[in-house]
Amino acid sequence: MSDQEQADAAESAEEADAESDAEPETEDAGLADGDFVRLAYTIRTADDGDVIDTTDEDVAEEAEIDTDEYDFEPRIVALGAGHVFPSVEEELIGKSVGDEGTVDVPAEDAFGEYDPDEVETVKADKIPEDSRYPGAQVQIDNRQGHLETIIGGRARVDFNHPLAGEDLEYEYEVLEVIEDREEKAAGMLGMYLQDAPEVRIETVTEEEETVTEDDDGEEVVETEEVEKDVLYVTATQAMQMNQQWMFQKQQIAQDLMGRLDLDRVVVEEVIEGGGMGGLGGMMGGMGGAGAGDIEEALEDIDVDADEIAEELDDELDEE
């Protein structure tokens, strides 16, 4: 072998060693637990093909769903947060943007099997008069149900979910992986509240005190500046009236902080001008009225002020 051939062979061996030492290129593993994705989807009952939820306005109109009350647009969901059915979440893991498909969701994985024991007979007076008709949605002892029949003083109420026992078909398309934290926060709130409020994330600097001990065992208080990521949420009227928010705001905030690596959630209430006129403060009594105004008000509602005073004196004497 000539000197040139030996040099070429040595160079080829070096290139081979360099390639073997280099890290192998890895393919995109697809979606994983904790990822935020924007999904377009339509959910239908497997037996009848009835649309029960969709992000497509055309599909909603065709299914004769009222399109005035909701915004039909793709939703942001967090994988692993319970935003979609378990079987759908399992399907999405490993998928990529642009993938689409249909998942069969069995009843037990959706809204549960139908339970005959959840149909109960209750006293009719537990139901508001304007809801005493078959098919009405009622709430009794903090349980949601629908009224099947009402006869005399008895009502038969089904506390099963309206879709209990129904197998579903979940048609989806993965549109985008979300990276922006503010967009993630708005998307999570939208899933919880069906309406995404305005949000912003700011990094604020605060002073924190820490207590340590010196070499002599004496307590030493040290102050240091720390940065905290704070999510600010503008509370809409619909959000303040939302039952899930009213009863689960603490859990929702904890979920946001845990998934988005936040230190605090601040809910800001905005009150617009131009409403009703000023109301009297507590110091002013009845809307700021004076004693004479109070007597006139009592006269207007046909109540004897002297009689009220005598009743109060009698109650005090009895005490």
N, C-alpha and C positions, 0 to 999 in steps of 0.2 A: 504493500500500500504506500502510495506516495505521500510526501509531507502534506500536500494540499488535501488529499483524500482524508488523511488523519485529522486535519484541522476541521474539515467539513463534518466529519463524524462526531468530533468532540462538541462542535457547535449544536448539532442536532440533539445530542444527549442533554446538553444544558437546557435547551428549549423544552425538551420533554419533562425534565425535572421541574422547571419553572411552572409548567402547566399543571403538573401533579400537585405542586405545593399551593397553587392558587385555590381560593375557595370556590367550590362549584356553584354555578348559578342556580338559584332556587326559583321555582315557579311560584306565582301568586297562589297562596293557600286559600284564598277566598274569604268570605265573611266568617267572623268568629264571635264568640260570646263577648258582649260588651260593645260591639260595633253599633253605630247608629246608621240606619239606612232609610232612604226615602222609597216608599212602596206605593205602587198603584195596585188596587185589589178590588175584587168583587166577591162577596160571599152569598151563596145560594143554598137553599135546602136541597138535599140530594134527591128526595122523592118527587117534589113538585117543581123544582127549579125556581122557587120564589126568591127574589132578591131581598136579603135582610140587611145588607150593608154594602156600600160601594164608594169609591173615590171618583167614579166616572159620572158626570152629570147627565150624559146621554143615556147611560144605562138606567139611571134613576128616573129620568123622565119616561122612558119606555116602560119601566115597572110601576109608573104612576105614583112615585114617591114625591112628596112635597119638596120641591127644590128651592123654595123661598126661605126655609128655616135653617138650612145648613149650607156650608161651603163644601162643594164637592171638588176636592183636590187631593193629590197624593199625600200620604201621611208619613211623618218621621217616627220610626219605632226603634227602641233600644233592645237589641237581642239580649236575652237573659233577664229582662225586666218584667216579663209576663204580659207584654203588650199584644202578643199574638198567641194563638193556641199552641200548646206544646208540640203537636205534630207538625205545625207550620214552621215553628222555630227550628225544629230538627231538620226540616227540608231546606231552610235557608242557610244553615251552617255549611260553609264551603262554596256557596254560590258566588257569582260575580255580577258586576253591573251589566245589565242587559239580559240576564237570565230571566226566564219566565216559566210558568208551569201551573199545574192545578194539584192541590192536595186534598185527598179525601179525609175528612175529619169525623171520626165516629162520635156518637152522641156523648159517650162518657168522657171524651176528650174535649167536648165543646161546652154545652150547658147542662150536662148530666143526664142520667136516665130519668124517665118519668117515675115519680114515687107516689102511688095511690094514697099513702099515709099523709101526704102533704095537702090533701083535700079535707077540709075541716068544716064543721058546722059551728057558727058563732051567733051571738045575739045580734039582731038587726040594729039595735041602738048603738052598736059600736061603729056603724057605718054612717057617714053624713047623708042626710036625706036626699041631696042632689046626686048621690052616687048609688042609690038603691035601685039599680037596674042591671039585668044580665049583661056581662061583658065589661062592666065598669072596673077600672083599675083602682084598687083600694089599699090603704095601709092600716094594718091592725096590729097593735102592740109591736111597732117598729118592724113589721114584716110586710113585704109587698105581695099582693096577690090580685087575682081577678075574680069578680063575682059571677058565679055560675047560675044560681037561682036564689030567690028570696020569697018565702011564704010566711005570712004572718009576722011573728017576731023572730024568725030564724032565717039565717042566710048561709048558703053553702059557698065557701071560698076556696079557690085553688091557689095554693102558695107555691106551686112549681113555677120555674121560669117558663115564660111563654114558649120557648124553643126547647124545653126539656124533652128528651127522647128523639130529637131530630138529628140525623146525620147531615153533615154539611159538605159543600165543595168550596174550597178556597182557591180562587184564581188570582195569581199575583204576577207582578213584574218588578224586578229590582232596578230602580232608576238611578240611584246615586248613593255613594257613601258620604255621610256628613262628617266633616272635621271641625267646623266652627262651633265653639262651645255655646255661644249665644243662640245659634240656630238649634243646637241640640236641646238647650233648656226650653226654648219655645215649643219645640216639637214634643218634648215630654209632657209639658203642661197641656198642650193641645190634646194629647192622648187621654190625660186624666179628666180634663174639663170640657172636651169637645170644642174648645175655642182657645186659640193661642193668644195670650196677652202680650203686650210689649215688654221686652226684657233687655237688660244690659248688664255686662259684667265689668266691674271696675276693681283695680288693685289699690287698696288703701294702706297707708302706713300708720301703725298704732304703736303706742308704748305699752310694754308689758313688764310687770315686776316679777322677778324670781327671787326666792329666798334660799341662800346657801349658808354654809358655815365656814368661818375662817379657821386658821390653824389652832386657835384657842377654843374652838367650839362655840364661838359667838355667832349669832345669826347676822347675816349680811344681806341687805336688800339691794338687788341690782336692777337697773332699768335698761331695757334694750328696745330698739325699734324693730318691729317685725312687719312684714307685708302679708296682707290677707286678701284673698279673692272673694269679692262679694257679688252675689247675684241680686239685682234690683228688679222687682216685678211690679208693673203698674196694674193695680187691681181694677178690673172693669166691674160694672154693676152686675153683669151676668156671672162673673166669677164670684162675687160676694154672695150671690144668691144660690150658687151651685152647692148642692147638698154634699157631694163628695169632698169639695174643698172645705166646707164648714166643719165637717166631722173628721177629716183626715189630713188637714193642712200640715200637721206636724210630721206625719209619715211621708207625705209628698215632698216636703222640704228636705227631710233626711235622705230620701232617695236621690233627689237632685244633687245634694252635697256629696254623697258617696260616689255617684256615677260620674260627676263632672269635676271632682277634686276641688270643691268650693269650701270656704270657711264659714260662710254665713249666707242666709237668704233674707232679704228685706222686702216686705210687701208695702208698696206705696199707694195710699188712697188719694185719688184725685177728685176734687169737688169743683164742678164747673159753676161759673157765676150765672146770674140771671134767673135764679129760682124764686122761691117764695120770699116774702118780706121777712124782716127780722122777727124773731120770736123772743118773748121776754125771758130773761134769765131766772135762775132759781131765786135770786135775791128779790126779784120783782113779783113773786107770787104768780098769779094768774095772768101771764103775759105782760107783767109790769103794771097791772091794774092796782089802783089804790083801794082803800077800805070802802069808799062810796061805790066804786065800780063793782066790787064784790057783792055788796048788798043788792045792787041793781040786777046783777047776774042771777043771784039767788031768787029774786022776785020773778025774773023772766022764766025760770024753770019751775015756778010754782012750789018753792020750798020756803018754809018759814025759818028765817035765821034764828029767831028767839027760841024756836022749838029745838033746833039743832044744838044751840048753846045749853039748853036745859038738859038734853040727853047726854051731852058731854059731862056736865056737872054731876049728873046721877052716876055715870060710870066712874068718875073720880072718887065720889063718896063711897061707892061699893068697894073700891080698891083700898 
